[in-house]
Amino acid sequence: MISKGLGIEFNTQVMRFLFVGITSTLVYLTVTNSMMFYRLLPTIPASILGYLLGISVSYYGQKNFTFNCSENKNQFIVRFIALSIFGIVANSTIIHLLINYIDINKYISTFFSAATVAIINYFILKMWVFK
């Protein structure tokens, strides 16, 4: 089974990650796409604003609900900030490439980028941030 080969089991932790991830992704997509739709911000700045708001939901949800880290270690927040910086850069890069080089619609690009970064984030959160 592919999931077992990657060390993934669809257990409670994965389901909680998906719940928090979907919630924070909905915050990201709602903010980003609203800013673009109402022409309040261009695509990349709108994406960065949405990402920043989404990560606040993600940090508290993943720390307290998904990974049950009751400790308040500074390393968690420092690692999470490092992951978030990586995520913003990866997210913006993916959107830029999809829009400018592959000619994919900006709204579809934000969905694709969010899904890609979410998959990467799960592994980094599990193996490094909240370990």
C-alpha positions in Angstrom: 0.0 0.0 0.0 1.4 3.4 -1.0 0.4 5.2 2.2 2.1 2.6 4.4 5.3 2.9 2.3 5.4 6.6 2.9 4.8 6.1 6.6 1.3 7.6 6.4 -1.7 6.0 8.0 -5.1 7.6 7.9 -5.5 7.7 11.7 -6.9 10.3 14.0 -3.8 12.6 13.6 -4.1 12.7 9.8 -7.9 13.4 10.1 -7.2 16.2 12.5 -4.5 17.6 10.3 -6.9 17.6 7.4 -9.6 19.3 9.4 -7.3 22.1 10.6 -5.7 22.3 7.2 -9.0 22.6 5.4 -10.1 25.3 7.8 -6.9 27.3 7.5 -6.9 26.7 3.7 -10.5 28.1 3.5 -9.3 31.2 5.4 -6.4 31.5 2.9 -8.6 31.0 -0.2 -11.4 33.2 1.1 -9.1 36.1 1.9 -6.9 35.7 -1.2 -9.7 35.3 -3.7 -11.9 38.0 -2.2 -9.0 40.5 -2.4 -8.4 39.6 -6.1 -12.1 39.5 -7.0 -12.9 42.9 -5.5 -9.6 44.2 -6.9 -8.3 45.2 -3.5 -4.9 43.6 -4.0 -3.0 42.0 -6.9 -2.6 38.3 -6.9 0.7 37.8 -5.0 0.1 40.4 -2.2 -3.4 39.0 -1.8 -2.0 35.5 -1.5 0.6 36.6 1.1 -2.1 38.3 3.2 -4.4 35.2 3.0 -1.5 33.0 3.9 -0.6 35.0 6.9 -4.1 34.9 8.2 -4.4 31.2 7.4 -1.2 30.3 9.3 -2.5 31.8 12.5 -5.4 29.4 12.4 -3.0 26.6 11.4 -0.5 27.1 14.2 -3.1 27.0 17.0 -5.0 24.2 15.5 -2.1 22.0 14.6 -0.2 22.6 17.8 -3.2 22.0 20.2 -5.6 19.8 18.2 -3.6 17.7 15.7 -0.3 17.1 17.5 -1.5 17.7 21.1 1.6 19.8 22.1 0.6 21.2 25.5 4.2 22.4 26.1 4.8 26.0 25.2 8.3 25.6 23.8 9.8 28.5 21.9 11.2 26.0 19.4 7.6 25.3 18.2 6.9 28.9 17.2 10.3 29.4 15.7 10.1 26.3 13.6 6.5 27.1 12.6 7.6 30.6 11.5 10.4 29.1 9.5 8.0 26.7 7.9 5.6 29.6 7.2 8.2 31.6 5.5 9.1 28.6 3.3 5.3 28.2 2.7 4.8 31.8 1.6 7.8 31.6 -0.8 6.7 28.2 -2.2 3.1 29.3 -2.5 4.0 32.6 -4.2 6.4 30.9 -6.5 3.9 28.2 -7.5 1.3 30.8 -8.3 3.7 32.9 -10.3 4.8 30.0 -12.3 1.3 28.7 -13.0 0.0 32.1 -14.0 2.9 33.4 -16.0 4.5 30.3 -17.6 1.7 27.7 -17.8 -1.1 30.3 -18.3 -3.5 28.8 -15.6 -6.3 31.0 -14.3 -5.2 32.9 -11.1 -8.1 31.5 -9.0 -7.3 27.9 -10.0 -3.6 28.6 -9.4 -4.4 29.5 -5.7 -6.2 26.2 -5.2 -3.4 24.1 -6.8 -0.8 26.0 -4.8 -2.6 25.6 -1.5 -3.0 21.9 -2.0 0.7 21.4 -2.9 2.0 23.4 0.1 -0.4 21.6 2.5 1.0 18.2 1.6 4.5 19.4 2.1 3.5 21.1 5.4 2.1 17.9 6.9 5.4 16.1 6.7 7.4 19.1 8.0 5.0 19.7 10.9 5.0 16.1 11.9 8.7 15.4 11.5 10.2 18.7 12.6 8.0 21.5 13.9 6.1 19.7 16.6 8.5 16.8 17.2 
